């Protein structure tokens, strides 16, 4: 058995230090930082007081500009680049939606990135479904889990214009598993979520029921006729499909009862995991159904499910039960509300329920629980593009980190081992500030998506706000971790994003437009320009930039220009608006 200490070991995160530059020694810097961070939360509170849009799901017919395109891509991908937003503006709303939902092939499997002592898996080859080797179990365990995390990070960084990665994380937050020791099981779980990202919710529910990771996590592999285990049955109803609803009486939660939990627990008996941590290459991880361990009685559901019965049907019985659950229209409302909170806003008012949730729920039922038609309608709606729906979500740690890496187009390594460790560093920084992918804090997922009244505020506190500032400072000014460089080439970024780099006003405006979800006030722009050219007239910037164009190989000229751009970018990233999406 793999040593417990090795299995639970966490990587130490090497956070960049705030750069010791002149602009960071401003008078009353501590008070200024507290004010700007505090205003971020107040800005969010102000938007909350305005409330969500009262518009419905009629198609949006307003202007299609950089702001609208950026809003769509910020919500559906992890940090769109400037070029992605420009292309979306050119292509139009409908074509961009089509691109977001276009079928994507499954990526190559994660590989052994560095470990030379795995006789089953040479470096560079996939470890999925490969046998374990005695004597090096701990090392194999470590590299395979690290490989999976690095692989996931790489998929997000290379996602392009596709909603699949955002939806994969949505389903991970919905059908939660955590602390899964068998890496092949965890890979299969992620592959399942990705393959159903915008597919059929009912089919995904059936498939996840007998997924090895879910059987591990909610004890389905221990659920036998003689000792039914209610864990999965309870969460299937409360968290995965229909939700509780208001308490209606003892053991009655409006949408289901304790009788239903007991009956469904019997339905799911008999499923087992086999060949986990196998040392024999002929025996691959799988699941099996044991008729002897299955409860063969007829299961009686409550009046909440119209007193339906589920007759014995062996290995197909779980599908029959899920079909009955999905006959209840509250299932559609339940999942549409979760999608709404993921993509639009946390506050679902009576007006939102009537104008958005209910019509989308009916659409979901009419489409036999196909997710794509519902999501496309929501993302094309006048409700989604209302100004009240823009910039009202606090970025999750994943959104924050991946956005910074992608939007600033960091220098990325090219060697396989370096790519692995570079991606892994990003993964662990994301975990450090509150969102460890593959390890949600509970079966309910991350609090920001369900816990009233805080919701998205759960992502922010005084500690991780400071850490976020350290992170953006690091990617802008550059820092090293184990000989791996994390840095933005700011002059390349300037020329890629700003149409007229010789104009300081254009530099401020175009940077802000590319990095922030909402327009800045003139006073904010004036403040940012004072960072770029403190107390100087505009022409001084023009002269300096043109001097660089004429002398691009002069290190003193390059350094001077770089520092000014770095200063500006850093201050943009600690504006309250940068933490919003």
N, C-alpha and C positions, 0 to 999 in steps of 0.2 A: 504493500500500500504506500502511496506517496506520502511523504512526511508532511504533517499538518503545518509545521512552520513554513515550509517551502511553499505550500499551496496558498497560504494567506499573505505571503510577503508582498509588500507594496514598494514600488519604485520611489526613491526620493526625487522630488521635483526641484530642479535648479532654476529658480525664478531670476529673471534679469533684474539688476538694480537700476533705480532711476538714475539717468545720466547726470553727472555733476557738471552742468553747464550754467553759463551766466544767467540764462532766462529762468532757471529753476531756483535761483537765489533772489527771486523777487521779494520785495518788502511785504511782510505779512503773508508769506506764501501759504502757511498752514491755514490761516483764516480763509484765504482765497480758495484753497482746495476744498475746504469744508463747505464753503458757500456753493461752489459749482457742483459738487457732488450732491449736496442737499437739494439744490434746485432741480436736479434730475428726478428725484422722487416727488418733489412738489409738482413738477411738470406732469408727471404721470398722474398724480392725484387730481390735478386740474382737468386732465382729459377724462378721468373717471367721473368727475362731477358733471361733465357735459353728457356723459352716457353714450351708449352705442347709437349708431345710425338707426333711424326709424324707417328707412327705405326697405324695399323688399327685394325679390330675386329677379325682377325684370332685367333684361339685358342692359348693360351699361352702354350709353350712347354719347357720353361726354368726350372731352378732348383726350387724345392718346399722346402724351408727351413723355419726356424722360422721367418725370415724377411718377406717373401712373405705371409705366413699365418697370421702374425701380421698385415700386410698392409690390407689384405682382411677383417679381423675382425674389425680393427679400423674403417674402412669406413662403415661397414654394421651393427655394433653394437655400443653401448655406452661403450667403454672401455673394451676390452677383458682381462680376467685374464690370468696369466701365464699358468695355466692349460688348459684353452680354446685354447690357441695358440699351446701348446704342442700336445693336442689331434688333432687339425687340421693338424698339420704336420704329425702325424701318420696316420690319415684317408685319407689324400690326398685332392687335390683340388676339384675333382668332388664330392666326398662324403661330403665335407664341404659345397659346394654350395647346394647340396640336403638338407642338414640339415638346412641351412639358410632359405630355401624356403619351408620347410616341413609345412603342415597345422597345425595350432594351434587352440585348442578350445578356445572359448571366456572365459575370466576369470570371477570369481564371481563378482557380482555387488558391488560397494562401499557401505559401511555400516555406520550406526550411530556409531561413535567411542566413544562417551562420554556423549551426551546430554540426561539427564534423564527426561526432561519435554516435550518430543514429544509423545503424546498419540498414534499417528499413527505408530511410528517406535521405538520399544524398542532398547536399546543399543545392538549392534551386528547384527542388521538386516538391510536389504537394504532399503534405502529411495527412490529408483527410482520408479516413478509413484505413490508415496504415497501422500495423501492429506496434506494440510497445516492446522494449527490450529490457530484460532484467539487468540491474546494476546501474542503469542511467535513467531510471524512471523520473526522478526529480528534474533532471536537466531537460528531458524530453517534454515533461509537463510545462516547464517554464518557457521553453522556446516556442512551443505550439500555441500557448495562450498569448504570448507576446506577439507572435506572428499574426494571430487573428485580430488583435487590437490594431496593430500597424496596418494590416490589410483594410480594415474598416475605415481607418482614417484616410488612407489613400483613395478609397472609393468616393468619399465625400469631396476630397480636394479635386478630384477629376470628374465630378458629376456632370459638368456642363449644364445645359438647359434641360433639366429633367427633374420631375417631382419625386422620383423614386426614393432618393435618400431621405428626404423629409418624411415621406410616408413610411419608410422602413422604421425610422425612429418613432413615428407615431404608433405603429403597431407594437413596437418594443415597449413603449410606455403603456400600451393597452393590454396586450397579452404578456404580462411581465413574467420573466424568469430572472433569476440571479443566483450567484454562487454555484454555477454549474461547473463541476470538475472535469468532466470528459470533454475535451476540446472539439472532437468530431461532432458530438451532440450539439454543442453550441453553434458550430458552423452550420449544421443542418437547420437549426432554428432560424438563424439569420437568413439563410438561403430561402427558407419557406416564407418568411415575411417579405423578402424582396420580390419573390415570384408572385405574391398576391398583393403587392403594394397598392395598386389601384384596381384590383380585381374584385372577386366576389367575397363579400364579408361572411356569408353563410358557409361557403366552402372552406374559407380560411379557418373558421371556428371548428369545423369538423376535422380539418387536418391538424390543427394545433392540439386538439384533444388527445391525440395519440402520438404527438411529437415527443421524442425522448427527453428533451430538456423540460418540457412541461410535466411529463410523467415524473421526472426527478423532483422538480420544484414543488409541486403540490401533491406529492406522495401518491400519484396515480398508480405507480408500480407496486405499491403496498396495499392497494384496494382489492380485497378478495371477498367472496361471498360470506365467509364465516366472520369476517371483521371489516365491514364496509368503512371506508375512509371518506369523510364528507368534504375534505378540503377543496378538491377541484369542483365538485358539484356546487358548493356554496359560492365560490368565486366566479364560476361560469354564470350564475344568475346575477349576483350582486355587482360584479365588476366587468364582466366580459360581454354580456348580452342585453339584459333587460333593466338592471338597476333595482334598488329596493323600492323607492317611493316612500311616502309617509307611512309611519307605523299605524296600522289599522286595528291592531289588537295583539294579544299574546301570540307570538310566532307568525304573525301575518304582516307582511311588509307592503301590502297593496298590490305589488306586481307578482309576488310569489309568497309562499309560506314555508314553514319548516317542514311540512309534509312533503313538499316538492324537493327540498334538499335531500331528505332521507331517500325518497324514491329514486332520484337521479344518481345518488351515490351508488345505489345497487346497479343501475344501468351501466355504469362505467367500471364495474368490477371485471377482473380477469386479464387486464393488460399489463404486460411486463416488459422491462428492458432486458436485452440479452447481449452478451459479449462486450460489455463495457470494459475498458482497459485490457483488451485482449492481447496476449503475447503470441497468439497463433495467427499468422496472416490469412489463414483460411476461414477465420471466424470474424465477421465484421459486425460492428455495432448495429443493433436493430431492435425492433419491437415485435412482440408476439402476443397472440391471444390464447388464453388457456380456458377451454370450456369448463374444466373442473373447478376453476376459481371464479367462474361467473355465476351470478345469481340468476337463475332461470325462472324466477317467478314473474307474474304479470305485475307491472308497476303502476300504481294508481296516483295520478296527479290531482291537485286540488281544483277547486272551482276557479282559481285564478287562471288555470289553463283549461277551463271548460270541462273539468273532470275527465280529461283524456286518460286513456290507458296506453301503456307501452307493453305489448306482448313480447315474450322472449324471442330474440332474433340473433343470438350469438354475436359474432364479430361485427354485424351491421346494426346492432341495436342502438349504439351511441348516435348514429346518424338519424335514426328515427326520432330519438329524443330531441335532438337539435332542430329537426324540422318542426316539431311541435312548438318549441320555444319561439322559433322565428315566425310562427303564425300570429304572434301577438304584436300589434302595431307599435307598442311601446319600445320594442327592440329598435325599430328604425329611429324613433325620436331620441333614444338613448345614445346611439352612435353618432347621429347627426349633431347632437349637442357637443359631443367630444371633438368632432371634426371642427365645429365652429370655434371652440375655445383654442384649438390648435392653430387655426389659420386666420382668425378674425379678431376675437375679443373674448374676455372672460365673462362679461356681464350679459346674461341672457334675460332681458326684460320680457314682460308680457307682450309688448309690441314685437320684439324680436322673435318670440315664440310663435306668434301668429303669422308674421310676415316672412319669416325665414325658415325656422325649424320645422314647422308643420308642413309647408309645401315641399320642402326637401325630403322630409320623412315619407310623404306620400309618393314622391318620385322614386325614392329608394325601394319602396315596396313594389311599385309598378315595374321596376327594373330587376325584380327578384334579387335585391340586395347587391347589385353591381355598384361599386363605389364611384367609378369614373364619371358616369353621367351626372351624379349629384355634385361631385367636386367641381366639375367643369362649369356647371350652372352657378354654383356659389362664386367661383373665381371670375366669372364673367358678369357678375350682377352689379347693379347700381349700389347695392348695400356694401359690397366689398370695396368699391372705389369711392365711396363717400369719404370726404376729408376726415370725418370722425373715426373712420376705420384705419387711418394712416398714422403711423408713429405712436400707437397706443399700447404696444406690447413691449415689455422689457425683454431684451435679448436673453435667451438661455445661454449658459456657458458654452454649449456647442455652437450656437449661432455666433456668439461673440468671438470665440477663438478661430473658428473656420472662416468667418468673414474677414478677420484681420489678415489671416494667412493668404487667403485667395485674393482679396481686393487689393492688397499691397504687392501682390505678385512676388512673394519672397523667393530668393535664390534657393533652388531645391537641388539636392545631390543627385547623382546619376548612377552610382554604384549600388547594387542590390542591398548590401549590408548597411550602407550609409542611409539609403532610403528607409530601410526598416527602422533604424534607430531615430531618424529624424521624425518620421510619422509617429513613432511611439512616444517621443517627447511631447508632441502636440496632444496626443491622447491623454497623457498623464496630467498635463497642465489643465485640460478640460475637466478632468476628474477632481483636481485640486480645488477648483473654484466652484464645485458643487454639482457636477453632472458626470458621473462615471458611467459611460455606456457599458452595457452588459451587467451592470450592478445597480439597478434602481433601488431606492432605499426601502421599498416595501412592495407588496403585491398590488398596491394601488398606484404605483408609479411615482413620479416626482410631484411634490406638493403643488408646484406652481400651476399645474393644470387642473387641480380639483379642490384645493383647500381654501375655502372661504374664510375670512374676507380678503386674505392677502393675495392669493393667486400669484401673478407674475412677480410680485414684490419679494417672494421667497428667494428669488435669485440674487437679491441685493442686500448687502449689509456694509457697515463701515469697513470691515476687514477686506472682503473680496472686492469692494470698489477700489481700494488702494492697490490690491493685487492686479486688478484689470488695468490700472494705470501703468503698473510695472510691465505688464505683458505688452501693451501697445508701445511703450517706450522701447522695449527690447526689440520688437520687430522693426521699428522705424530706425533706431540708431544702430541696431545690430548687437548680437551677443553670441557667445560660443558655449556649447555644451558638449563635453567629451569630443572636442575637435570638430564638431558640427556647427556650421554657421547658420544663424537665423537673422536675416537682414533684408531690408527693402533697398533696392537701387533707386534712390529717390529721384535722381535726374531722369532716369528712364520712365519712372512713374509720372513725373511732371509732364513730360512730352507726350505720354500716352493719353493722359486724362484732360489736359488743358489745351483748348483750341488756340489760345494766343498766350504762350508762356511769358512773353515779354511785358505783359500787362499785369501788374500786381492785383488789380481788381478781378481780372479773369482767373488768376490763380486761386484766389480765395473762393470765388463763386463756384468754379468748376470742381475744386476739391470738395467743397461742402455739398454740392449737388450729388457727387459720386458716392460720398460716404455717409450722408445723413438722410433720414427718411422724410424730412420736412424742411421747408425753406427757413433760413435764418432771418432774424430781424436785421435792420441796418446797423444797429448798435453792436450786434454780435459780429457782423462782418467788419465793422470798423475796428473792433477789438482784435480780430484775427489779423487784419492787415497791419496793425501795430506790432504784432509779433513778427510778421514777415519783414517789415521795413520800419523799425521803431523810430518814430519821429522824423522820418525822411519823406521827401516828396516822391511821387510815383516814378518820375523819370530816373531816379537813382536805381531803382530795381531794373528798369529797362536797360540802362547803361551796363549794369552788372551782368544781366543775362546775355546781352549781346557780346559783352567781353568774353563770356564763357564760350559762346558759339564760335568766336574768332580764335579762342585759345583753349580748345577742349583738353589739351594735354598738360596744361599748367596746373600742378597739384594745389597750389595756394588758391587759385581762382575757383577750382572745383570744390575744394573744402569749404570755402566761404559760402558758396551758393548752396552746397549740400546742407550746411548747418542751418541756414535760414529756412530751407524747405522742411527739414526735419523738425525744427521748432514749430512751424505752422502745423504740420501733420499731427504732431504730438498733442498740441492744444485742441485740435479738432476732435481727437479721439477721447479727450476727457471732458468734452462738452456733454451735458445731459442728453442731448439728442442722439449722440453716438451709441448710447446704451439702449436706445429704443428702435423698434422695427415697425 
